[in-house]
Amino acid sequence: MHRSTTTATLLVTVAVTALSGCVTVQRPPSSGLPPAPSGPSVPRPDGEAEPQIVQAPAREALELIGPSRRPSPSAPAPRRATPPPPAAAPPATPRHPRTAPHPEPPRPDPRIAVPPVVPDVPTSADVCALGRKYGGWTADSPQAVICEGAYGR
């Protein structure tokens, strides 16, 4: 029972989120008076109408600004009735002379698995001593005090 209510709640939340991202609501103007709907424009006294701006579809707009297309090839050239006479061909010689196949390389000896050798690791790794030795910490430096507090050495 608990699982189905959780699932239903999740689905409702996702649906509301998706709808709120897709739908916008315009706020009313702050003056409180609703704007009057605009009527048809009055014709101009000189007889010219206002220019109407029409937006082209996206594909046509992209074609207008994109690179020009190459013209499609015209009809193929007519073929000759008789083929041209063959030119005198030089004697056929192989481009790459064939050689004997290469012998197989000798196979290496199979490797023998050697267990990894673990070097002797010092048992007491003192991090603070490393800081004093290589970091140049003094005994009363803030770094040494923090290290002693953290590692207790």
Chimera marker file (.cmm) of the C-alpha trace (Angstrom):
<marker_set name="trace">
<marker id="1" x="0.000" y="0.000" z="0.000" r="1" g="1" b="0" radius="0.5"/>
<marker id="2" x="2.762" y="2.407" z="0.952" r="1" g="1" b="0" radius="0.5"/>
<marker id="3" x="4.671" y="1.705" z="-2.224" r="1" g="1" b="0" radius="0.5"/>
<marker id="4" x="1.757" y="2.504" z="-4.547" r="1" g="1" b="0" radius="0.5"/>
<marker id="5" x="1.019" y="5.826" z="-2.817" r="1" g="1" b="0" radius="0.5"/>
<marker id="6" x="4.678" y="6.782" z="-3.020" r="1" g="1" b="0" radius="0.5"/>
<marker id="7" x="4.721" y="5.911" z="-6.703" r="1" g="1" b="0" radius="0.5"/>
<marker id="8" x="1.505" y="7.820" z="-7.351" r="1" g="1" b="0" radius="0.5"/>
<marker id="9" x="2.829" y="10.861" z="-5.475" r="1" g="1" b="0" radius="0.5"/>
<marker id="10" x="6.032" y="10.747" z="-7.462" r="1" g="1" b="0" radius="0.5"/>
<marker id="11" x="4.163" y="10.508" z="-10.775" r="1" g="1" b="0" radius="0.5"/>
<marker id="12" x="1.885" y="13.422" z="-9.880" r="1" g="1" b="0" radius="0.5"/>
<marker id="13" x="4.896" y="15.514" z="-8.856" r="1" g="1" b="0" radius="0.5"/>
<marker id="14" x="6.681" y="14.769" z="-12.133" r="1" g="1" b="0" radius="0.5"/>
<marker id="15" x="3.546" y="15.566" z="-14.156" r="1" g="1" b="0" radius="0.5"/>
<marker id="16" x="3.008" y="18.891" z="-12.366" r="1" g="1" b="0" radius="0.5"/>
<marker id="17" x="6.660" y="19.796" z="-12.813" r="1" g="1" b="0" radius="0.5"/>
<marker id="18" x="6.524" y="18.981" z="-16.520" r="1" g="1" b="0" radius="0.5"/>
<marker id="19" x="3.347" y="20.984" z="-17.028" r="1" g="1" b="0" radius="0.5"/>
<marker id="20" x="4.627" y="23.994" z="-15.137" r="1" g="1" b="0" radius="0.5"/>
<marker id="21" x="7.715" y="24.018" z="-17.325" r="1" g="1" b="0" radius="0.5"/>
<marker id="22" x="5.661" y="23.877" z="-20.531" r="1" g="1" b="0" radius="0.5"/>
<marker id="23" x="2.857" y="26.301" z="-19.714" r="1" g="1" b="0" radius="0.5"/>
<marker id="24" x="3.261" y="29.999" z="-18.993" r="1" g="1" b="0" radius="0.5"/>
<marker id="25" x="0.585" y="32.291" z="-17.658" r="1" g="1" b="0" radius="0.5"/>
<marker id="26" x="0.701" y="36.011" z="-18.385" r="1" g="1" b="0" radius="0.5"/>
<marker id="27" x="0.179" y="38.236" z="-15.408" r="1" g="1" b="0" radius="0.5"/>
<marker id="28" x="-2.536" y="40.880" z="-15.657" r="1" g="1" b="0" radius="0.5"/>
<marker id="29" x="-1.294" y="44.468" z="-15.962" r="1" g="1" b="0" radius="0.5"/>
<marker id="30" x="-0.728" y="46.206" z="-12.658" r="1" g="1" b="0" radius="0.5"/>
<marker id="31" x="-3.005" y="49.167" z="-13.519" r="1" g="1" b="0" radius="0.5"/>
<marker id="32" x="-6.088" y="47.090" z="-12.846" r="1" g="1" b="0" radius="0.5"/>
<marker id="33" x="-7.853" y="48.070" z="-16.083" r="1" g="1" b="0" radius="0.5"/>
<marker id="34" x="-7.975" y="45.347" z="-18.704" r="1" g="1" b="0" radius="0.5"/>
<marker id="35" x="-6.494" y="46.501" z="-21.993" r="1" g="1" b="0" radius="0.5"/>
<marker id="36" x="-8.954" y="47.057" z="-24.805" r="1" g="1" b="0" radius="0.5"/>
<marker id="37" x="-8.644" y="44.565" z="-27.638" r="1" g="1" b="0" radius="0.5"/>
<marker id="38" x="-7.040" y="46.113" z="-30.667" r="1" g="1" b="0" radius="0.5"/>
<marker id="39" x="-9.379" y="46.514" z="-33.598" r="1" g="1" b="0" radius="0.5"/>
<marker id="40" x="-8.491" y="46.463" z="-37.253" r="1" g="1" b="0" radius="0.5"/>
<marker id="41" x="-6.147" y="49.254" z="-38.243" r="1" g="1" b="0" radius="0.5"/>
<marker id="42" x="-7.618" y="52.271" z="-39.968" r="1" g="1" b="0" radius="0.5"/>
<marker id="43" x="-6.501" y="52.650" z="-43.592" r="1" g="1" b="0" radius="0.5"/>
<marker id="44" x="-3.986" y="55.419" z="-44.156" r="1" g="1" b="0" radius="0.5"/>
<marker id="45" x="-5.148" y="58.523" z="-45.997" r="1" g="1" b="0" radius="0.5"/>
<marker id="46" x="-2.499" y="58.128" z="-48.725" r="1" g="1" b="0" radius="0.5"/>
<marker id="47" x="-3.910" y="54.687" z="-49.631" r="1" g="1" b="0" radius="0.5"/>
<marker id="48" x="-0.865" y="52.616" z="-48.624" r="1" g="1" b="0" radius="0.5"/>
<marker id="49" x="-1.361" y="49.768" z="-46.246" r="1" g="1" b="0" radius="0.5"/>
<marker id="50" x="1.048" y="48.917" z="-43.438" r="1" g="1" b="0" radius="0.5"/>
<marker id="51" x="3.675" y="46.377" z="-44.469" r="1" g="1" b="0" radius="0.5"/>
<marker id="52" x="2.914" y="42.908" z="-43.257" r="1" g="1" b="0" radius="0.5"/>
<marker id="53" x="5.838" y="40.911" z="-41.976" r="1" g="1" b="0" radius="0.5"/>
<marker id="54" x="5.582" y="37.217" z="-42.710" r="1" g="1" b="0" radius="0.5"/>
<marker id="55" x="8.060" y="34.789" z="-41.222" r="1" g="1" b="0" radius="0.5"/>
<marker id="56" x="9.279" y="32.056" z="-43.552" r="1" g="1" b="0" radius="0.5"/>
<marker id="57" x="9.300" y="28.454" z="-42.361" r="1" g="1" b="0" radius="0.5"/>
<marker id="58" x="12.499" y="27.406" z="-40.644" r="1" g="1" b="0" radius="0.5"/>
<marker id="59" x="13.839" y="25.225" z="-43.461" r="1" g="1" b="0" radius="0.5"/>
<marker id="60" x="13.376" y="27.957" z="-46.054" r="1" g="1" b="0" radius="0.5"/>
<marker id="61" x="14.982" y="30.511" z="-43.750" r="1" g="1" b="0" radius="0.5"/>
<marker id="62" x="17.981" y="28.251" z="-43.256" r="1" g="1" b="0" radius="0.5"/>
<marker id="63" x="18.258" y="27.666" z="-46.992" r="1" g="1" b="0" radius="0.5"/>
<marker id="64" x="18.308" y="31.418" z="-47.554" r="1" g="1" b="0" radius="0.5"/>
<marker id="65" x="21.289" y="31.962" z="-45.272" r="1" g="1" b="0" radius="0.5"/>
<marker id="66" x="23.080" y="28.649" z="-45.848" r="1" g="1" b="0" radius="0.5"/>
<marker id="67" x="25.633" y="27.881" z="-48.552" r="1" g="1" b="0" radius="0.5"/>
<marker id="68" x="24.243" y="27.661" z="-52.043" r="1" g="1" b="0" radius="0.5"/>
<marker id="69" x="23.516" y="24.209" z="-53.341" r="1" g="1" b="0" radius="0.5"/>
<marker id="70" x="25.490" y="22.885" z="-56.257" r="1" g="1" b="0" radius="0.5"/>
<marker id="71" x="23.441" y="22.496" z="-59.416" r="1" g="1" b="0" radius="0.5"/>
<marker id="72" x="22.319" y="18.977" z="-60.105" r="1" g="1" b="0" radius="0.5"/>
<marker id="73" x="24.254" y="17.291" z="-62.913" r="1" g="1" b="0" radius="0.5"/>
<marker id="74" x="22.690" y="17.686" z="-66.317" r="1" g="1" b="0" radius="0.5"/>
<marker id="75" x="21.923" y="14.828" z="-68.657" r="1" g="1" b="0" radius="0.5"/>
<marker id="76" x="24.921" y="12.544" z="-69.254" r="1" g="1" b="0" radius="0.5"/>
<marker id="77" x="27.005" y="13.261" z="-72.326" r="1" g="1" b="0" radius="0.5"/>
<marker id="78" x="26.081" y="11.133" z="-75.341" r="1" g="1" b="0" radius="0.5"/>
<marker id="79" x="28.277" y="8.089" z="-75.789" r="1" g="1" b="0" radius="0.5"/>
<marker id="80" x="30.312" y="7.444" z="-78.882" r="1" g="1" b="0" radius="0.5"/>
<marker id="81" x="29.049" y="4.778" z="-81.212" r="1" g="1" b="0" radius="0.5"/>
<marker id="82" x="32.421" y="3.045" z="-81.424" r="1" g="1" b="0" radius="0.5"/>
<marker id="83" x="34.879" y="2.754" z="-78.595" r="1" g="1" b="0" radius="0.5"/>
<marker id="84" x="38.223" y="4.514" z="-79.086" r="1" g="1" b="0" radius="0.5"/>
<marker id="85" x="41.098" y="2.289" z="-80.207" r="1" g="1" b="0" radius="0.5"/>
<marker id="86" x="43.076" y="0.872" z="-77.290" r="1" g="1" b="0" radius="0.5"/>
<marker id="87" x="46.448" y="2.490" z="-76.729" r="1" g="1" b="0" radius="0.5"/>
<marker id="88" x="49.524" y="0.329" z="-76.891" r="1" g="1" b="0" radius="0.5"/>
<marker id="89" x="49.875" y="-1.081" z="-73.403" r="1" g="1" b="0" radius="0.5"/>
<marker id="90" x="53.327" y="-1.713" z="-71.981" r="1" g="1" b="0" radius="0.5"/>
<marker id="91" x="54.099" y="-5.319" z="-71.163" r="1" g="1" b="0" radius="0.5"/>
<marker id="92" x="52.423" y="-6.378" z="-67.965" r="1" g="1" b="0" radius="0.5"/>
<marker id="93" x="54.879" y="-6.461" z="-65.092" r="1" g="1" b="0" radius="0.5"/>
<marker id="94" x="53.812" y="-7.069" z="-61.538" r="1" g="1" b="0" radius="0.5"/>
<marker id="95" x="53.970" y="-3.941" z="-59.455" r="1" g="1" b="0" radius="0.5"/>
<marker id="96" x="55.201" y="-5.766" z="-56.384" r="1" g="1" b="0" radius="0.5"/>
<marker id="97" x="57.262" y="-8.846" z="-57.066" r="1" g="1" b="0" radius="0.5"/>
<marker id="98" x="56.156" y="-11.783" z="-54.982" r="1" g="1" b="0" radius="0.5"/>
<marker id="99" x="58.625" y="-13.044" z="-52.430" r="1" g="1" b="0" radius="0.5"/>
<marker id="100" x="58.623" y="-16.202" z="-50.455" r="1" g="1" b="0" radius="0.5"/>
<marker id="101" x="56.338" y="-16.088" z="-47.409" r="1" g="1" b="0" radius="0.5"/>
<marker id="102" x="58.063" y="-15.010" z="-44.242" r="1" g="1" b="0" radius="0.5"/>
<marker id="103" x="58.852" y="-17.786" z="-41.809" r="1" g="1" b="0" radius="0.5"/>
<marker id="104" x="56.916" y="-17.755" z="-38.564" r="1" g="1" b="0" radius="0.5"/>
<marker id="105" x="58.791" y="-16.006" z="-35.775" r="1" g="1" b="0" radius="0.5"/>
<marker id="106" x="59.966" y="-18.303" z="-33.008" r="1" g="1" b="0" radius="0.5"/>
<marker id="107" x="57.609" y="-18.497" z="-30.086" r="1" g="1" b="0" radius="0.5"/>
<marker id="108" x="58.927" y="-17.114" z="-26.803" r="1" g="1" b="0" radius="0.5"/>
<marker id="109" x="59.267" y="-19.398" z="-23.821" r="1" g="1" b="0" radius="0.5"/>
<marker id="110" x="56.166" y="-19.411" z="-21.627" r="1" g="1" b="0" radius="0.5"/>
<marker id="111" x="56.410" y="-17.061" z="-18.693" r="1" g="1" b="0" radius="0.5"/>
<marker id="112" x="56.666" y="-18.528" z="-15.262" r="1" g="1" b="0" radius="0.5"/>
<marker id="113" x="54.498" y="-16.779" z="-12.703" r="1" g="1" b="0" radius="0.5"/>
<marker id="114" x="56.670" y="-15.332" z="-9.957" r="1" g="1" b="0" radius="0.5"/>
<marker id="115" x="54.915" y="-14.361" z="-6.749" r="1" g="1" b="0" radius="0.5"/>
<marker id="116" x="55.316" y="-10.670" z="-5.951" r="1" g="1" b="0" radius="0.5"/>
<marker id="117" x="57.870" y="-9.905" z="-3.296" r="1" g="1" b="0" radius="0.5"/>
<marker id="118" x="56.642" y="-7.577" z="-0.582" r="1" g="1" b="0" radius="0.5"/>
<marker id="119" x="59.435" y="-5.361" z="0.684" r="1" g="1" b="0" radius="0.5"/>
<marker id="120" x="59.823" y="-4.923" z="4.394" r="1" g="1" b="0" radius="0.5"/>
<marker id="121" x="57.535" y="-2.058" z="5.321" r="1" g="1" b="0" radius="0.5"/>
<marker id="122" x="58.381" y="-0.174" z="8.481" r="1" g="1" b="0" radius="0.5"/>
<marker id="123" x="55.710" y="-0.823" z="11.065" r="1" g="1" b="0" radius="0.5"/>
<marker id="124" x="55.719" y="2.612" z="12.634" r="1" g="1" b="0" radius="0.5"/>
<marker id="125" x="55.092" y="5.131" z="9.869" r="1" g="1" b="0" radius="0.5"/>
<marker id="126" x="55.222" y="8.466" z="11.662" r="1" g="1" b="0" radius="0.5"/>
<marker id="127" x="53.568" y="11.034" z="9.431" r="1" g="1" b="0" radius="0.5"/>
<marker id="128" x="54.448" y="13.850" z="11.775" r="1" g="1" b="0" radius="0.5"/>
<marker id="129" x="58.135" y="12.866" z="11.644" r="1" g="1" b="0" radius="0.5"/>
<marker id="130" x="57.991" y="13.105" z="7.858" r="1" g="1" b="0" radius="0.5"/>
<marker id="131" x="56.552" y="16.607" z="8.160" r="1" g="1" b="0" radius="0.5"/>
<marker id="132" x="59.258" y="17.647" z="10.584" r="1" g="1" b="0" radius="0.5"/>
<marker id="133" x="62.012" y="16.104" z="8.463" r="1" g="1" b="0" radius="0.5"/>
<marker id="134" x="60.946" y="17.036" z="4.912" r="1" g="1" b="0" radius="0.5"/>
<marker id="135" x="58.464" y="19.839" z="5.576" r="1" g="1" b="0" radius="0.5"/>
<marker id="136" x="60.764" y="21.790" z="7.849" r="1" g="1" b="0" radius="0.5"/>
<marker id="137" x="58.243" y="21.944" z="10.688" r="1" g="1" b="0" radius="0.5"/>
<marker id="138" x="59.432" y="23.145" z="14.035" r="1" g="1" b="0" radius="0.5"/>
<marker id="139" x="58.147" y="21.398" z="17.140" r="1" g="1" b="0" radius="0.5"/>
<marker id="140" x="55.813" y="24.251" z="18.066" r="1" g="1" b="0" radius="0.5"/>
<marker id="141" x="54.613" y="25.102" z="14.515" r="1" g="1" b="0" radius="0.5"/>
<marker id="142" x="50.862" y="25.052" z="13.800" r="1" g="1" b="0" radius="0.5"/>
<marker id="143" x="51.375" y="22.150" z="11.369" r="1" g="1" b="0" radius="0.5"/>
<marker id="144" x="53.155" y="20.051" z="14.012" r="1" g="1" b="0" radius="0.5"/>
<marker id="145" x="50.489" y="20.835" z="16.630" r="1" g="1" b="0" radius="0.5"/>
<marker id="146" x="47.688" y="19.809" z="14.236" r="1" g="1" b="0" radius="0.5"/>
<marker id="147" x="49.555" y="16.628" z="13.240" r="1" g="1" b="0" radius="0.5"/>
<marker id="148" x="50.159" y="15.650" z="16.865" r="1" g="1" b="0" radius="0.5"/>
<marker id="149" x="46.475" y="16.249" z="17.632" r="1" g="1" b="0" radius="0.5"/>
<marker id="150" x="45.297" y="14.218" z="14.644" r="1" g="1" b="0" radius="0.5"/>
<marker id="151" x="47.748" y="11.290" z="14.783" r="1" g="1" b="0" radius="0.5"/>
<marker id="152" x="48.816" y="11.423" z="18.442" r="1" g="1" b="0" radius="0.5"/>
<marker id="153" x="52.519" y="10.805" z="17.910" r="1" g="1" b="0" radius="0.5"/>
<link id1="1" id2="2" r="1" g="1" b="0" radius="0.2"/>
<link id1="2" id2="3" r="1" g="1" b="0" radius="0.2"/>
<link id1="3" id2="4" r="1" g="1" b="0" radius="0.2"/>
<link id1="4" id2="5" r="1" g="1" b="0" radius="0.2"/>
<link id1="5" id2="6" r="1" g="1" b="0" radius="0.2"/>
<link id1="6" id2="7" r="1" g="1" b="0" radius="0.2"/>
<link id1="7" id2="8" r="1" g="1" b="0" radius="0.2"/>
<link id1="8" id2="9" r="1" g="1" b="0" radius="0.2"/>
<link id1="9" id2="10" r="1" g="1" b="0" radius="0.2"/>
<link id1="10" id2="11" r="1" g="1" b="0" radius="0.2"/>
<link id1="11" id2="12" r="1" g="1" b="0" radius="0.2"/>
<link id1="12" id2="13" r="1" g="1" b="0" radius="0.2"/>
<link id1="13" id2="14" r="1" g="1" b="0" radius="0.2"/>
<link id1="14" id2="15" r="1" g="1" b="0" radius="0.2"/>
<link id1="15" id2="16" r="1" g="1" b="0" radius="0.2"/>
<link id1="16" id2="17" r="1" g="1" b="0" radius="0.2"/>
<link id1="17" id2="18" r="1" g="1" b="0" radius="0.2"/>
<link id1="18" id2="19" r="1" g="1" b="0" radius="0.2"/>
<link id1="19" id2="20" r="1" g="1" b="0" radius="0.2"/>
<link id1="20" id2="21" r="1" g="1" b="0" radius="0.2"/>
<link id1="21" id2="22" r="1" g="1" b="0" radius="0.2"/>
<link id1="22" id2="23" r="1" g="1" b="0" radius="0.2"/>
<link id1="23" id2="24" r="1" g="1" b="0" radius="0.2"/>
<link id1="24" id2="25" r="1" g="1" b="0" radius="0.2"/>
<link id1="25" id2="26" r="1" g="1" b="0" radius="0.2"/>
<link id1="26" id2="27" r="1" g="1" b="0" radius="0.2"/>
<link id1="27" id2="28" r="1" g="1" b="0" radius="0.2"/>
<link id1="28" id2="29" r="1" g="1" b="0" radius="0.2"/>
<link id1="29" id2="30" r="1" g="1" b="0" radius="0.2"/>
<link id1="30" id2="31" r="1" g="1" b="0" radius="0.2"/>
<link id1="31" id2="32" r="1" g="1" b="0" radius="0.2"/>
<link id1="32" id2="33" r="1" g="1" b="0" radius="0.2"/>
<link id1="33" id2="34" r="1" g="1" b="0" radius="0.2"/>
<link id1="34" id2="35" r="1" g="1" b="0" radius="0.2"/>
<link id1="35" id2="36" r="1" g="1" b="0" radius="0.2"/>
<link id1="36" id2="37" r="1" g="1" b="0" radius="0.2"/>
<link id1="37" id2="38" r="1" g="1" b="0" radius="0.2"/>
<link id1="38" id2="39" r="1" g="1" b="0" radius="0.2"/>
<link id1="39" id2="40" r="1" g="1" b="0" radius="0.2"/>
<link id1="40" id2="41" r="1" g="1" b="0" radius="0.2"/>
<link id1="41" id2="42" r="1" g="1" b="0" radius="0.2"/>
<link id1="42" id2="43" r="1" g="1" b="0" radius="0.2"/>
<link id1="43" id2="44" r="1" g="1" b="0" radius="0.2"/>
<link id1="44" id2="45" r="1" g="1" b="0" radius="0.2"/>
<link id1="45" id2="46" r="1" g="1" b="0" radius="0.2"/>
<link id1="46" id2="47" r="1" g="1" b="0" radius="0.2"/>
<link id1="47" id2="48" r="1" g="1" b="0" radius="0.2"/>
<link id1="48" id2="49" r="1" g="1" b="0" radius="0.2"/>
<link id1="49" id2="50" r="1" g="1" b="0" radius="0.2"/>
<link id1="50" id2="51" r="1" g="1" b="0" radius="0.2"/>
<link id1="51" id2="52" r="1" g="1" b="0" radius="0.2"/>
<link id1="52" id2="53" r="1" g="1" b="0" radius="0.2"/>
<link id1="53" id2="54" r="1" g="1" b="0" radius="0.2"/>
<link id1="54" id2="55" r="1" g="1" b="0" radius="0.2"/>
<link id1="55" id2="56" r="1" g="1" b="0" radius="0.2"/>
<link id1="56" id2="57" r="1" g="1" b="0" radius="0.2"/>
<link id1="57" id2="58" r="1" g="1" b="0" radius="0.2"/>
<link id1="58" id2="59" r="1" g="1" b="0" radius="0.2"/>
<link id1="59" id2="60" r="1" g="1" b="0" radius="0.2"/>
<link id1="60" id2="61" r="1" g="1" b="0" radius="0.2"/>
<link id1="61" id2="62" r="1" g="1" b="0" radius="0.2"/>
<link id1="62" id2="63" r="1" g="1" b="0" radius="0.2"/>
<link id1="63" id2="64" r="1" g="1" b="0" radius="0.2"/>
<link id1="64" id2="65" r="1" g="1" b="0" radius="0.2"/>
<link id1="65" id2="66" r="1" g="1" b="0" radius="0.2"/>
<link id1="66" id2="67" r="1" g="1" b="0" radius="0.2"/>
<link id1="67" id2="68" r="1" g="1" b="0" radius="0.2"/>
<link id1="68" id2="69" r="1" g="1" b="0" radius="0.2"/>
<link id1="69" id2="70" r="1" g="1" b="0" radius="0.2"/>
<link id1="70" id2="71" r="1" g="1" b="0" radius="0.2"/>
<link id1="71" id2="72" r="1" g="1" b="0" radius="0.2"/>
<link id1="72" id2="73" r="1" g="1" b="0" radius="0.2"/>
<link id1="73" id2="74" r="1" g="1" b="0" radius="0.2"/>
<link id1="74" id2="75" r="1" g="1" b="0" radius="0.2"/>
<link id1="75" id2="76" r="1" g="1" b="0" radius="0.2"/>
<link id1="76" id2="77" r="1" g="1" b="0" radius="0.2"/>
<link id1="77" id2="78" r="1" g="1" b="0" radius="0.2"/>
<link id1="78" id2="79" r="1" g="1" b="0" radius="0.2"/>
<link id1="79" id2="80" r="1" g="1" b="0" radius="0.2"/>
<link id1="80" id2="81" r="1" g="1" b="0" radius="0.2"/>
<link id1="81" id2="82" r="1" g="1" b="0" radius="0.2"/>
<link id1="82" id2="83" r="1" g="1" b="0" radius="0.2"/>
<link id1="83" id2="84" r="1" g="1" b="0" radius="0.2"/>
<link id1="84" id2="85" r="1" g="1" b="0" radius="0.2"/>
<link id1="85" id2="86" r="1" g="1" b="0" radius="0.2"/>
<link id1="86" id2="87" r="1" g="1" b="0" radius="0.2"/>
<link id1="87" id2="88" r="1" g="1" b="0" radius="0.2"/>
<link id1="88" id2="89" r="1" g="1" b="0" radius="0.2"/>
<link id1="89" id2="90" r="1" g="1" b="0" radius="0.2"/>
<link id1="90" id2="91" r="1" g="1" b="0" radius="0.2"/>
<link id1="91" id2="92" r="1" g="1" b="0" radius="0.2"/>
<link id1="92" id2="93" r="1" g="1" b="0" radius="0.2"/>
<link id1="93" id2="94" r="1" g="1" b="0" radius="0.2"/>
<link id1="94" id2="95" r="1" g="1" b="0" radius="0.2"/>
<link id1="95" id2="96" r="1" g="1" b="0" radius="0.2"/>
<link id1="96" id2="97" r="1" g="1" b="0" radius="0.2"/>
<link id1="97" id2="98" r="1" g="1" b="0" radius="0.2"/>
<link id1="98" id2="99" r="1" g="1" b="0" radius="0.2"/>
<link id1="99" id2="100" r="1" g="1" b="0" radius="0.2"/>
<link id1="100" id2="101" r="1" g="1" b="0" radius="0.2"/>
<link id1="101" id2="102" r="1" g="1" b="0" radius="0.2"/>
<link id1="102" id2="103" r="1" g="1" b="0" radius="0.2"/>
<link id1="103" id2="104" r="1" g="1" b="0" radius="0.2"/>
<link id1="104" id2="105" r="1" g="1" b="0" radius="0.2"/>
<link id1="105" id2="106" r="1" g="1" b="0" radius="0.2"/>
<link id1="106" id2="107" r="1" g="1" b="0" radius="0.2"/>
<link id1="107" id2="108" r="1" g="1" b="0" radius="0.2"/>
<link id1="108" id2="109" r="1" g="1" b="0" radius="0.2"/>
<link id1="109" id2="110" r="1" g="1" b="0" radius="0.2"/>
<link id1="110" id2="111" r="1" g="1" b="0" radius="0.2"/>
<link id1="111" id2="112" r="1" g="1" b="0" radius="0.2"/>
<link id1="112" id2="113" r="1" g="1" b="0" radius="0.2"/>
<link id1="113" id2="114" r="1" g="1" b="0" radius="0.2"/>
<link id1="114" id2="115" r="1" g="1" b="0" radius="0.2"/>
<link id1="115" id2="116" r="1" g="1" b="0" radius="0.2"/>
<link id1="116" id2="117" r="1" g="1" b="0" radius="0.2"/>
<link id1="117" id2="118" r="1" g="1" b="0" radius="0.2"/>
<link id1="118" id2="119" r="1" g="1" b="0" radius="0.2"/>
<link id1="119" id2="120" r="1" g="1" b="0" radius="0.2"/>
<link id1="120" id2="121" r="1" g="1" b="0" radius="0.2"/>
<link id1="121" id2="122" r="1" g="1" b="0" radius="0.2"/>
<link id1="122" id2="123" r="1" g="1" b="0" radius="0.2"/>
<link id1="123" id2="124" r="1" g="1" b="0" radius="0.2"/>
<link id1="124" id2="125" r="1" g="1" b="0" radius="0.2"/>
<link id1="125" id2="126" r="1" g="1" b="0" radius="0.2"/>
<link id1="126" id2="127" r="1" g="1" b="0" radius="0.2"/>
<link id1="127" id2="128" r="1" g="1" b="0" radius="0.2"/>
<link id1="128" id2="129" r="1" g="1" b="0" radius="0.2"/>
<link id1="129" id2="130" r="1" g="1" b="0" radius="0.2"/>
<link id1="130" id2="131" r="1" g="1" b="0" radius="0.2"/>
<link id1="131" id2="132" r="1" g="1" b="0" radius="0.2"/>
<link id1="132" id2="133" r="1" g="1" b="0" radius="0.2"/>
<link id1="133" id2="134" r="1" g="1" b="0" radius="0.2"/>
<link id1="134" id2="135" r="1" g="1" b="0" radius="0.2"/>
<link id1="135" id2="136" r="1" g="1" b="0" radius="0.2"/>
<link id1="136" id2="137" r="1" g="1" b="0" radius="0.2"/>
<link id1="137" id2="138" r="1" g="1" b="0" radius="0.2"/>
<link id1="138" id2="139" r="1" g="1" b="0" radius="0.2"/>
<link id1="139" id2="140" r="1" g="1" b="0" radius="0.2"/>
<link id1="140" id2="141" r="1" g="1" b="0" radius="0.2"/>
<link id1="141" id2="142" r="1" g="1" b="0" radius="0.2"/>
<link id1="142" id2="143" r="1" g="1" b="0" radius="0.2"/>
<link id1="143" id2="144" r="1" g="1" b="0" radius="0.2"/>
<link id1="144" id2="145" r="1" g="1" b="0" radius="0.2"/>
<link id1="145" id2="146" r="1" g="1" b="0" radius="0.2"/>
<link id1="146" id2="147" r="1" g="1" b="0" radius="0.2"/>
<link id1="147" id2="148" r="1" g="1" b="0" radius="0.2"/>
<link id1="148" id2="149" r="1" g="1" b="0" radius="0.2"/>
<link id1="149" id2="150" r="1" g="1" b="0" radius="0.2"/>
<link id1="150" id2="151" r="1" g="1" b="0" radius="0.2"/>
<link id1="151" id2="152" r="1" g="1" b="0" radius="0.2"/>
<link id1="152" id2="153" r="1" g="1" b="0" radius="0.2"/>
</marker_set>
